[in-house]
C-alpha cells in the first residue's frame, strides 16, 4: 500500500461513495466527503452541491486525490439534472482539482458508454472500443472521460476514468438487476467498488491517463475486459452476483 493520502470523495453519501470511503479509510487514508447529505463515515464531511463551483473548490483545498462520484446516476431530465450535476459538476470537480494542486483524479464513468456493443460483440468489450452510448447520461460520461484526458494533457493530472458496472442503489434496483439475464454479468458489488477506488487512489504515479472497467466476477459471460484494471492497479474482483447486493442498503 502507498503512503497515506488525503482523498476528497464527491458523492460520498451514495452507495458507491460510502463503499469508497470505507475502503479508503481501512487502508489508512484521510477522507473528506462531499455530498448533498452528511457522510457519517468520512473523517470530515462537507455538505454542498457539485454544481456549486465555490463549494467544490473549498472542499478540494489541501487534498491530494480526487475521487469524483457525484452525479445524477442514470438517465434523467437533461437541462435540470444531467447538465448541472454531470456536465457542470465534472467541470467544477476538475477545476477544483487543478486549483488545489491535486495530482490524481479518479473519475466515475459508466459501462453505458459502450451499451450497444453488448448486443453486437465482440466480447469482452475492450477499453478502446468505439463508444456507443445508451443515452444522455452515457453521453455525459463520455464528456467526463474526454475532460479527464484534456486535464491530464494540459495540466499534468494523473487521471483514471473508470467505467463502472451495475451497482444497485436500493432494493428495487436489486430486483431490477436480478430480473435481467445480463445484469449479473455486469454487476458491481459495493465491496468490489470500494476496493477498486482504494487501489485507484494509490495507483502508480506514472499513470498519465487510463480508461478502465470495474465489475465483480461475471456469472456467465465476461462483458467488460478486466485485464487493464488488473495490470495497472492490481484490481481483482472478489464478489459474484448476488454477493454483497443487500449489504449496507438503507444505512447512511
Protein Blocks (a to p, Z undefined) as FASTA:
>chain_A
ZZddddddehklmmklmmmmmmmmmnopacddddfbdcfkbmbdcdddfklmklmmmmmg
opabdcdfbdcfbdcdfklmmmmmmmmmmmmmmmmmmmnopabdcddddfklmmmmmmno
padddfkbccddfblmlmmmmmmmmmmmmmmmmnopacdddddddddfbfklmmmmmmpm
klmmmgccfklmmmmmmmmmmmcfkbfbdcdddddddfkbcfbdcklmmmmnopacfbdc
fehklgoihiZZ
